[in-house]
Amino acid sequence: MNKTAELYINNYFKRFASRKPIIDQPINSTCGLIIVIPCYNEPDLIGTLNSLTSCYPPSFPIEVIIVVNQSEITDLEVRVQNLRTIEAFKKWNGSIKHQNLDFHLIEALDMPKKHAGVGLARKTGMDEALRRFDAIGIDGTIGCLDADCRVSKNYLTEIEEKFGKSNAGLGEVHFEHQFKLERNEKLRKGIINYELFLYYYVEGLKQAGFPFAIQTIGSCMLVKASTYAKHGGMNKRKAGEDFYFLHKIIPHEAFIEINDATVYPSCRTSDRVPFGTGKAQQDWLDEGSDDYLTYDPRVFKELRVLIDAVDQFFEYRLEAIIEQLPKIPRTFVQTYGYEGKINLIKSNCKNLEQFRKQFFIWFDGFLCMKFVHFVRDNYFENIPIQLAVQRLMKTEGDCQSMLEDIRVKVRS
């Protein structure tokens, strides 16, 4: 580990976390990857762990840290399931020995109700991964997975080759929901629509010119230990922790997508968090509609108009440029009073390149989404996903065929 990485990690433990380890067992001195898995009310953790043990082995030792978590006020049913999971893990872990793959379980069974959730669970595991890398002086990779996922056999080796050997501080593994295994036709259609929406939204941001248009799937994230420390680690959000974590870091670090390996998230319904696959599936069932609605492509064209004006915000008098904007982006800026913020950024930048960087640190993925929702709510209502994808991506076909085509393009 170089001196800069050491400095980031030392500062992190001074500011954000204790250096005292949770896991007693020593880490292998050449460990290069630690995978963190939050686990809450999960009946099939062992399936995920078996998926990892079935992977091709990389050249260095790997650890997996499972964080079984619950709030101090969690109901009895969840507590019972978590205890079953812990016992199942102990039995499973005691019965297997896999070369270069060690498993540890953290029992976080009394989290404060104010913060308990997936963000704090991820943070608990990722902080411990940082401690363990710090103990051996290696700036290794911290990977994130969920307790209901499966992975392709080359998952570990691709992370080693594509991310571990790169100069990237942040990365993501390709994902695919295994909709063909879903027997419930309604759920199968729902997961096709949802995954199609995820690709559609990111493509919309790309066409709008947003420089950090990436997927934000928690079970696919990768981060270097020093990068994690440098940017203040994981947040404690109960949902959307992955979105905010990735968008906090990506303006500052090299980013890489690993498209030759795959994470397979679960297709099931869930009420554990207000975002994500499980919630989308439950909403789809509850609504009972035949059409999955999403943003009109015109929303992204309006966003493009705003982003195209960024250079002019710096080069000319801001108020004049805003007045010249078309109605929708102008109204957005004026409604939220963003003129002052843009002028403040402008006053602190010496040149256009610096202004662009600072502008998009502020106008991040969250503000893009805020713009999209503003335009949807006030100008262009949602339309069926099939029609939206056809218009934005200039393609034809039903939702399943379009999704399969997109997957092929992403992997190529």
HUDAQUI-V858899 format. One record per residue. N is the residue number from 1. SS is DSSP state (A for helix, B for strand, O for the rest). OMEGA is omega in radians with two decimals (NA if undefined). D_CENTER is the distance of its C-alpha to the mean C-alpha in Angstrom with 2 decimals. Layout:
# HUDAQUI-V858899
N,SS,OMEGA,D_CENTER ; N,SS,OMEGA,D_CENTER
This chain:
# HUDAQUI-V858899
1,O,-3.13,26.21 ; 2,O,-3.04,27.46 ; 3,A,3.14,28.74 ; 4,A,3.11,25.98 ; 5,A,3.10,23.30 ; 6,A,-3.13,25.73 ; 7,A,3.12,26.12 ; 8,A,-3.09,22.44 ; 9,A,3.09,22.23 ; 10,A,3.13,25.58 ; 11,A,-3.14,24.64 ; 12,A,-3.11,21.47 ; 13,A,3.04,23.68 ; 14,A,-2.98,26.27 ; 15,A,-2.89,24.06 ; 16,O,-3.03,21.21 ; 17,O,3.04,22.06 ; 18,O,3.08,25.09 ; 19,O,-3.09,25.87 ; 20,O,-3.08,27.46 ; 21,O,3.04,25.84 ; 22,O,-3.10,25.05 ; 23,O,-3.08,25.67 ; 24,O,-3.04,29.31 ; 25,O,3.12,29.37 ; 26,O,3.12,29.42 ; 27,O,3.06,26.81 ; 28,O,-3.01,28.10 ; 29,O,3.13,28.96 ; 30,O,3.12,27.33 ; 31,O,-3.11,23.95 ; 32,O,-3.08,21.31 ; 33,B,3.02,18.11 ; 34,B,-3.14,16.96 ; 35,B,-3.11,14.43 ; 36,B,-3.10,13.36 ; 37,B,2.98,13.38 ; 38,B,-3.06,13.62 ; 39,B,-3.11,16.36 ; 40,O,3.07,17.85 ; 41,O,-3.02,20.66 ; 42,O,-3.10,19.82 ; 43,O,-3.01,22.94 ; 44,O,3.06,21.78 ; 45,A,-3.06,20.09 ; 46,A,3.08,22.81 ; 47,A,3.09,21.80 ; 48,A,-3.14,18.44 ; 49,A,3.08,20.43 ; 50,A,3.10,23.03 ; 51,A,3.11,20.57 ; 52,A,-3.13,19.72 ; 53,A,3.11,23.45 ; 54,O,-3.11,24.20 ; 55,O,2.98,22.30 ; 56,O,-3.08,24.43 ; 57,O,3.03,24.90 ; 58,O,-3.04,23.87 ; 59,O,-3.11,26.52 ; 60,O,3.10,25.47 ; 61,O,-3.13,24.92 ; 62,B,3.00,21.56 ; 63,B,3.03,20.72 ; 64,B,3.12,18.58 ; 65,B,3.09,18.16 ; 66,B,3.12,17.88 ; 67,B,3.05,17.72 ; 68,B,-2.95,19.72 ; 69,B,3.05,19.46 ; 70,B,3.10,21.27 ; 71,B,3.05,22.72 ; 72,O,3.13,26.32 ; 73,O,-3.14,27.13 ; 74,O,-3.10,25.36 ; 75,O,-3.01,27.77 ; 76,A,-3.10,29.91 ; 77,A,3.13,28.42 ; 78,A,3.12,24.98 ; 79,A,3.13,26.79 ; 80,A,3.13,28.86 ; 81,A,3.12,26.00 ; 82,A,3.10,24.27 ; 83,A,3.07,27.66 ; 84,A,3.12,28.08 ; 85,A,3.14,24.78 ; 86,A,3.13,25.93 ; 87,A,3.12,29.31 ; 88,A,3.12,28.00 ; 89,A,-3.12,25.89 ; 90,A,3.12,28.96 ; 91,A,-3.13,31.13 ; 92,A,-3.08,28.80 ; 93,A,3.11,28.14 ; 94,A,-3.06,31.87 ; 95,A,-3.08,32.79 ; 96,O,3.03,30.79 ; 97,O,-3.13,30.95 ; 98,B,-3.13,28.67 ; 99,O,3.07,29.44 ; 100,O,3.13,26.82 ; 101,B,-3.12,24.37 ; 102,B,-3.10,24.62 ; 103,B,3.08,23.01 ; 104,B,3.12,22.99 ; 105,B,3.05,22.40 ; 106,B,3.11,22.03 ; 107,B,3.11,23.65 ; 108,B,-2.92,22.08 ; 109,B,-3.12,24.31 ; 110,B,-3.13,25.40 ; 111,B,3.12,22.51 ; 112,O,-3.02,23.81 ; 113,O,-3.12,23.37 ; 114,O,-3.03,22.27 ; 115,O,-3.04,18.99 ; 116,O,-3.14,18.62 ; 117,O,-3.02,15.37 ; 118,A,3.13,12.04 ; 119,A,3.14,11.27 ; 120,A,3.10,14.68 ; 121,A,3.08,14.50 ; 122,A,-3.13,11.55 ; 123,A,3.13,13.48 ; 124,A,-3.14,16.65 ; 125,A,-3.11,15.68 ; 126,A,3.04,14.06 ; 127,A,3.12,17.13 ; 128,A,3.06,19.35 ; 129,A,3.11,17.93 ; 130,A,3.10,18.73 ; 131,A,-3.07,22.16 ; 132,A,3.04,22.87 ; 133,A,3.12,22.16 ; 134,A,-3.10,24.22 ; 135,A,-3.12,27.00 ; 136,A,3.07,27.48 ; 137,O,-3.14,26.83 ; 138,O,3.07,24.11 ; 139,O,-3.02,21.12 ; 140,O,-3.12,19.13 ; 141,B,2.99,15.62 ; 142,B,3.12,13.29 ; 143,B,3.11,11.14 ; 144,B,3.10,8.89 ; 145,B,3.04,10.07 ; 146,B,-2.99,11.16 ; 147,O,3.12,14.90 ; 148,O,-3.11,15.52 ; 149,O,2.90,14.17 ; 150,B,-3.13,16.42 ; 151,B,3.07,16.13 ; 152,O,-3.07,18.53 ; 153,O,-3.13,21.38 ; 154,O,-3.10,20.44 ; 155,A,-3.08,16.92 ; 156,A,-3.11,18.27 ; 157,A,3.10,20.70 ; 158,A,3.07,18.42 ; 159,A,3.11,16.08 ; 160,A,-3.02,19.39 ; 161,A,-2.99,20.89 ; 162,A,-3.10,18.26 ; 163,A,-3.06,16.08 ; 164,A,-3.11,18.47 ; 165,O,3.14,21.35 ; 166,O,3.05,19.74 ; 167,O,-3.11,19.78 ; 168,O,3.04,16.04 ; 169,O,-3.03,14.40 ; 170,B,3.14,10.78 ; 171,B,3.09,9.63 ; 172,B,3.05,7.89 ; 173,B,3.08,10.04 ; 174,B,3.13,11.36 ; 175,B,3.02,11.09 ; 176,O,3.00,14.06 ; 177,O,-3.08,15.23 ; 178,O,-3.03,18.76 ; 179,A,-3.12,20.52 ; 180,A,3.10,23.86 ; 181,A,-3.10,24.03 ; 182,O,-3.09,23.76 ; 183,O,3.13,27.36 ; 184,O,-3.04,26.95 ; 185,A,3.14,27.43 ; 186,A,3.11,25.90 ; 187,A,3.12,22.64 ; 188,A,3.11,22.71 ; 189,A,-3.13,23.16 ; 190,A,-3.10,20.46 ; 191,A,3.03,17.72 ; 192,A,3.14,19.10 ; 193,A,-3.08,18.99 ; 194,A,3.12,15.44 ; 195,A,3.08,14.06 ; 196,A,3.09,16.57 ; 197,A,-3.13,15.36 ; 198,A,3.11,11.77 ; 199,A,-3.14,13.65 ; 200,A,-3.09,16.24 ; 201,A,3.13,14.26 ; 202,A,3.09,12.77 ; 203,A,3.08,16.34 ; 204,A,3.09,17.81 ; 205,A,3.11,16.08 ; 206,A,-3.14,17.29 ; 207,A,3.09,20.72 ; 208,A,3.13,20.79 ; 209,O,3.10,20.48 ; 210,O,-2.98,17.31 ; 211,O,-3.07,16.66 ; 212,O,-3.13,12.88 ; 213,O,-3.10,12.06 ; 214,O,2.97,8.87 ; 215,O,3.14,6.58 ; 216,O,-3.10,3.20 ; 217,O,-3.04,3.29 ; 218,A,-3.09,3.60 ; 219,A,-3.11,6.77 ; 220,A,-2.99,6.46 ; 221,B,3.02,5.69 ; 222,B,3.11,9.18 ; 223,B,3.03,11.07 ; 224,B,-3.10,14.83 ; 225,A,-3.12,16.56 ; 226,A,3.10,18.38 ; 227,A,3.08,15.46 ; 228,A,-3.12,13.83 ; 229,A,-3.09,17.32 ; 230,A,-3.03,18.12 ; 231,O,2.98,15.52 ; 232,O,3.02,16.19 ; 233,O,-3.13,13.66 ; 234,O,3.07,11.21 ; 235,O,-3.11,12.23 ; 236,O,-3.09,13.99 ; 237,O,3.13,12.67 ; 238,O,3.09,13.55 ; 239,O,-3.13,10.78 ; 240,O,-3.13,8.04 ; 241,A,-3.14,7.51 ; 242,A,3.13,3.78 ; 243,A,-3.08,5.15 ; 244,A,3.11,8.11 ; 245,A,-3.10,7.35 ; 246,A,-3.09,6.19 ; 247,A,3.03,8.95 ; 248,A,-2.99,11.26 ; 249,A,-2.91,11.48 ; 250,O,3.10,11.42 ; 251,O,-3.00,14.88 ; 252,O,-2.98,16.41 ; 253,O,3.00,15.37 ; 254,O,-3.06,15.80 ; 255,B,-3.14,12.80 ; 256,B,3.05,13.26 ; 257,B,3.11,12.18 ; 258,B,-3.02,13.73 ; 259,B,3.13,15.17 ; 260,B,3.01,18.03 ; 261,B,-3.03,16.28 ; 262,B,2.90,14.43 ; 263,B,-3.14,12.33 ; 264,B,3.10,14.02 ; 265,O,3.11,12.38 ; 266,O,3.11,15.21 ; 267,O,-2.95,16.91 ; 268,O,3.04,18.53 ; 269,O,3.11,18.81 ; 270,O,3.03,17.63 ; 271,O,-3.05,18.41 ; 272,O,3.12,16.45 ; 273,O,-3.09,14.03 ; 274,O,3.09,14.76 ; 275,O,2.96,11.64 ; 276,A,-3.02,10.05 ; 277,A,-3.07,12.12 ; 278,A,3.12,14.78 ; 279,A,3.12,15.55 ; 280,A,3.12,15.78 ; 281,A,3.14,18.12 ; 282,A,3.10,20.17 ; 283,A,3.14,20.60 ; 284,A,3.11,21.71 ; 285,A,-3.07,24.29 ; 286,A,-3.09,25.45 ; 287,A,3.09,26.07 ; 288,O,-3.13,28.23 ; 289,O,3.06,28.07 ; 290,O,-3.10,28.50 ; 291,O,3.02,26.42 ; 292,O,-3.03,22.67 ; 293,B,3.09,22.61 ; 294,B,-3.03,20.27 ; 295,O,3.02,20.79 ; 296,O,3.14,23.93 ; 297,O,3.12,23.47 ; 298,A,3.07,25.86 ; 299,A,-3.10,23.18 ; 300,A,3.05,21.54 ; 301,A,3.09,25.06 ; 302,A,3.08,25.65 ; 303,A,3.11,22.50 ; 304,A,3.13,23.89 ; 305,A,3.14,27.14 ; 306,A,-3.11,25.63 ; 307,A,3.12,23.65 ; 308,A,-3.11,26.83 ; 309,O,-3.03,28.73 ; 310,A,-3.14,26.78 ; 311,A,-3.14,29.32 ; 312,A,3.08,32.14 ; 313,A,-3.12,30.81 ; 314,A,-2.96,31.62 ; 315,A,-3.07,34.75 ; 316,O,3.12,36.61 ; 317,O,-2.98,37.27 ; 318,A,-3.07,34.11 ; 319,A,3.14,35.99 ; 320,A,3.14,37.86 ; 321,A,3.14,34.81 ; 322,A,3.13,33.14 ; 323,A,-3.14,36.41 ; 324,A,3.13,36.45 ; 325,O,2.99,33.03 ; 326,O,-2.95,33.19 ; 327,A,-2.97,33.17 ; 328,A,3.11,29.57 ; 329,A,3.11,27.75 ; 330,A,-3.12,30.76 ; 331,A,3.11,30.65 ; 332,A,-3.11,26.95 ; 333,A,-3.08,27.64 ; 334,A,-3.14,30.84 ; 335,A,-3.09,29.65 ; 336,O,3.07,27.15 ; 337,O,-3.06,29.50 ; 338,O,3.14,27.23 ; 339,A,-3.12,30.31 ; 340,A,-3.14,30.76 ; 341,A,3.14,27.29 ; 342,A,3.10,27.60 ; 343,A,3.11,31.09 ; 344,A,3.08,29.97 ; 345,A,-3.12,27.46 ; 346,A,-3.09,30.29 ; 347,A,-3.11,32.78 ; 348,O,-3.10,30.76 ; 349,O,-3.10,30.29 ; 350,O,-3.10,33.09 ; 351,O,-3.06,32.08 ; 352,A,-3.12,30.04 ; 353,A,3.12,27.51 ; 354,A,3.13,26.82 ; 355,A,3.12,26.66 ; 356,A,-3.11,24.12 ; 357,A,-3.11,21.79 ; 358,A,3.12,22.33 ; 359,A,-3.06,22.16 ; 360,A,2.89,18.64 ; 361,A,3.08,17.50 ; 362,A,-3.12,18.93 ; 363,O,-2.98,18.28 ; 364,O,-3.14,14.51 ; 365,A,3.12,11.86 ; 366,A,-3.14,13.12 ; 367,A,3.01,16.68 ; 368,A,3.13,16.15 ; 369,A,3.10,15.12 ; 370,A,3.08,18.10 ; 371,A,-3.13,20.32 ; 372,A,-3.13,19.37 ; 373,A,3.09,20.16 ; 374,A,-3.13,23.29 ; 375,A,3.09,24.59 ; 376,A,-3.04,23.90 ; 377,A,-3.02,25.67 ; 378,A,-3.02,28.58 ; 379,O,-3.03,29.25 ; 380,O,3.14,27.63 ; 381,O,3.08,26.98 ; 382,O,3.10,24.41 ; 383,B,3.13,25.74 ; 384,B,-3.08,25.22 ; 385,A,-3.12,22.19 ; 386,A,3.14,24.66 ; 387,A,-3.13,26.64 ; 388,A,-3.13,23.74 ; 389,A,3.14,22.40 ; 390,A,-3.11,26.01 ; 391,A,-3.08,26.70 ; 392,A,-3.02,23.68 ; 393,A,3.10,23.57 ; 394,O,-3.09,27.34 ; 395,O,3.12,27.28 ; 396,O,3.08,29.06 ; 397,O,3.07,28.77 ; 398,O,-3.02,27.36 ; 399,A,-3.11,23.70 ; 400,A,-3.12,23.59 ; 401,A,3.11,25.37 ; 402,A,3.11,23.28 ; 403,A,-3.14,20.03 ; 404,A,3.08,21.74 ; 405,A,3.13,22.91 ; 406,A,3.13,19.51 ; 407,A,3.14,18.21 ; 408,A,-3.13,21.32 ; 409,A,-3.14,20.84 ; 410,A,-3.09,17.28 ; 411,A,-3.06,18.62 ; 412,O,NA,21.84
